[in-house]
Amino acid sequence: MENKIKHLEFIQGVITRMAANSFMIKGWVITLIAAVFAVSAAEKDLYVGFLNYLILPAFWILDGFFLSQERQYRGLYNEVTQKTEEEVNFSLNAKNYAKGKNGWFYSTFSNTLLLFYGMLMLLSFLTTYHIIYVK
């Protein structure tokens, strides 16, 4: 049983790192968007504000990748929980779980990321509108 527990700990470590990366990306995107709009408003330069429309998709795609990886390793974790002690091989290959809901595209457009980045996109549009039309 000791090998199985150690293997599960390894997998859980990967899952934890992927979740931490996703959390850090969300923090960075909010910080960058706020900084770009602060500079745009202070300089009264609309074109600086459009930088957010490059930042948002880039971070959204990267966040989708980390969510996809996290989901794949959760699948591997569930598989290892079903194995006997003799079947444990300490493999961290989660590619068997890269299909369907765990795939990159599906993860990028998951409900949680759609809501988070959709709200940031809406906020960006409203802020751009405010900079253009409200002086």
N, C-alpha and C positions, 0 to 999 in steps of 0.2 A: 504493500500500500504506500510505502514511502516514495517509490519512484513515481507513482501516479500523482501524488500530492505535489512533488517537486515539479513535474511537468506542468501541472495546472498553475502553479505559481509562476513559471516562466511565461506561460500564455497570458496570465492575468497581468504580468508586468508590461507586456506589449500592449494589451488593451488599455491599460492605464496611461501609457505614453501617448497613444493615439488620441485618447480623450483629452489629455492635457494639451496636446498640439492643437486640437480643434478649439479648445477654450482660449488659447493664446492667440489664435488667428482672429477669433471674434473680437478680442480686446484690441488687437492691432488695427483691425479695419475700422472700428469705431474711432480710435484715436486719430488715424490718418484722415478719415472723412471730416472729423471736427477741425483738424488743423488746416486742411485744404480750404474748407469754407470760411474759417477765420481769416486766413490770408486773402481769400477772394473778396470777402466783405470789406476788409481793411483797405485793400488796394483798389476796390471798386472795379476789379477786373473779372469779368464773367468767364473768360477763357480758363482761368486757373480753376474755377469751380467745376469745369468739365473734366478735370483730371479724375474726379470721383467716379466718373462713368467708365474709367479704365481700372481703377482700384477695386471697385465692387465686384465685377465679374472675375477678376484674377483671384481675389481672396475667396470668393464663392466656390470656384472650381477647386482650389486648394483645400478648402474645408470639406468639400464633397469627397475628395480623395481620402482624407483622414477618416471621415465617417465610414467610407467604404472599407477601408482597412480594419477599422474597429469591428465592424459587423462581420467581416470574414474571420477574424480571430475569435469572435464570440461563437461562431459556428464550429471552429476547431475546438474550442473549449468544451462545447456541448458534446462533441464527438468523443473527446478524451474522457469525459465523465462516464461514458457508457462502456469504455474499455476495461478489460481486466488488467491486473498487474503485469501479467506476462505479455500483453499486447502493447504496452507503453514503449514507444521508440524515441521519445523526446524530439520528435519532428515539429518544427514551427512553420511548416509549409501550409499556408491557408488558401492556396490557389484553387482548391476544389470548391471553395465557397464564394468564388468571385462572380457567380452568376445570379441573375434575377434581382431580388431585393438588395443583395449585397454588392451588386455591381456599381461601378463608378457613376454611371449616368443616373441610375435610379436613386442612388444616395445623394447626388448633387441636387436632385429635385424632390427630395423627401419633404414631408410636411414641415419639419422643424427648420430646415435650411430655407425653404421657400418663405416661411413666415418671417424668419429673421432677416434674410437679405431682401425680401420683398418690402419689408417695412423700412429698411435702410434706403432702398431705391426710391420709395415713395417720399421719404424724408428729404432725399437729395433733390428730387423734382420740386418739392415744395420750397426748399431753400433756394434753389436756382430761380424759381419764379419770383420769390421774394426779393432776391438781389436784382433781378431784371426790372420788375414792375413797381416795387415799393421802395421808395427812396428815403 
